[in-house]
């Protein structure tokens, strides 16, 4: 199933709050760690790492109740503030996400006025998300899309069998419960053959795990 990184931002006249701060303060970091809808709107947990944390605290303190019903500081130190706040509405991007059949995957990052997130989704659902957002006035861009594969799907049957045997016998445990010699004997192959097959399987999995997504 494809993975996608997308970003979106509200129209200029609605770009306030953390969206505005992320534009005005590009060296600071803003992350939405969670958000869930309630009957009264949307609960959000925001983490801000800033040179001057009083800026974000002052912003929430001065926010009208029509925009922020309430907020609570969960943690604060010289560089980081963790806030939980209640919006009296569910913002259009969140409604569009759910209406398109996608599920939120946190954290979201606020970067220069854009909200950036990753989705594990289908091409059809990604297109629906774009269509839903277009009707709200939000700008929308797809940063990248990549086909997410289970690395074991790239293995040969023999490689998968060797790896399965190695795991089950404790070859990858710490400390090892099975030596390479023991494993080769169980698989009825030479020690060098077992080593080569395992190495090639490990190479495939590691390279796939660290592969950069196509831009």
N, C-alpha and C positions, 0 to 999 in steps of 0.2 A: 504494500500500500504506500502511496507517495507521502513524503513529508514535505511540508512547504513552510517557508518563512515569509510572512506577509507583514505589511505595515499600513497603518491608516491614521488619519488625523481629521479633526473636525474642521468645518469652514472657519475662515479667519475671524468672523465676528463671534464665534463660539469657543475660541481657543483660549480658555482661561485655566485657572487652577494649576495642577501639575503639568499639563500640556504647555502652558505659558512658561512656567519655571524651567522646564527642560530646554526651551528655546533660549531663554535669557541667561541661563547658567549652564553652558555646554560642558564645563569641567566637573559638574556635579553629577551624581548618579541617582536615578529614580527607578524603582522596580515595584511592580504590583505583584505581591506574593500570593494573594488569593482574592476571590470575589464570588459572592453567591447571592442570588436574588431572594428577597423575602416579600411578604405582603406589603411592606412599607417602602420597598425600593431595593437598594443594592448595598450589601456590606462589603467593604473593601479593606484590605490590609496593604499599606504602602510603606516601603522602606526607602528612605532618602539618605544618601551619603553626601555630605556637603561641607564646604569650608566654613559656612555660617549656618548652623542648623536653625537659628532663630527665624530665618526667612520663611521656612516652610511652616513653622509653628505660628508665626504672625498671619500667614495666609489663611490657615484654617480658623484661627481665632476671629478673623475679620470676615469670613465667608458668610453670606446671607443664608438664612435657614431654608430658603427656596432652593439652594444649591447643595448645602451640607446640613443634614438634620442634626447630627451630633458627631463628635469625634473624641477619641481617647488616645493618649500617649501610652503605648505599651512599653517603650524603652527609649532612653535618650542618653547620649554621651556627647563628647566633644565633636564627634564626626558623624554620628548616625542617629537617626530618629526613626522609630517604628510606630506607625499610627494605624489605628482602626477607625474607620469613619463610615457613616451611613448616608447614602444618597437617597433623597426622597423620590427617586425615580430609577428606572432601569435604562441606562444609556443605550442609544441606538446600536453601537457596535456589539454590545452584549446580546441584545435582542436579535440582531442579524445573525450572530454566531449560532444561537440556539435554533432560530427559524430555518437555518440552512442545514441543520442536522449535524453540526460540528460541536465538539466539546472543548471547553477552555483548557489549555495546558499552560500552567504557570511555571516560572514567573514571566510576566510581560515587562518589557523594558521601554521606558520613555526616553526618546532620543531626538533632540532638536524639534520638538513638537509632534513627533510621530510616536505612535504606540506600536511596538514591534513584538510579534509573537510567532510561535511555531505551532503548526497543526499537523497531526497525523490524520490524513483525510483522503478522499477520492477526488479525482479531477472534477467530477460532477458536483460534489459538495463544495469544493473550492470555488467553482463558477457560481453556484447559488449564493455563497457568501458575498462574492463580489457584487452580484445583482442586488442582493438585499441592502448592501451598504450604499450603492449608487443612489438609491431612493432616499437616503437620509442626508445627502449633501457631503458625506465624508469622502475625502480623497483616499484612494486605495491603490497599493502597489504590491506585486509579487516580487520578493527579493530573489528567491530561488525555489526550485522544486526538484526533489530528488526521489528516486525510487528506493524506498527502504526495504532492504532484503534481510532475511535471516541468514547470517553467514554460513550456517550449516547447510543451507540449500546449495551452496557453491562447492561442497565437498563431493568427492566420489563416494560410492558405496563402501569401498575399501577403507578410505580415510575415515569415514563416519564410524565404521565398525571398529577400527583401531582406537579411535578416540574414546568411543563408548566403553570399550574394554579397559582402557587406561584409567578412565574416571572411576569406573565401578571397582577396580582393584586398588585404588588409592595411589596411583602413580603421581597424581598432581596434588596429593595431600602434603601437608607440612607437619611433621616429617613424613617422608614417603613411606607408604605401607607396601609398596611393590617396586622392585627395581626394574630397569630396562630389560635385564636378562630374564627375570621372572615373566615380564609381560610378553617378551618374544616367545618364550616357551609356551605360554598359554595360547598364543596366536599361531603357534606352530610355524614360525618363520625365524630367520636369523636375526641376531641382535642388530646388525647393520640395516637390515630391511625395515625392522620396526622403527629404528631411529629416523630413517629417511621418510617413511610414510607419515610419521607423527610430525616431523619438522615441516613437511609441505602442507599438512592440514593446519598446523599452527600458523604458518605464514599467511595462508589464505584468510583465516579468521582475523588475525591481527591487522592485516592491511585493509580489510573491509571495515573493521571497527574504527580505524583512524582515517579512513578515506575522507577527503574534503568534499562536501556537496558541490555539485556543479552550479556556478553562478548563472 
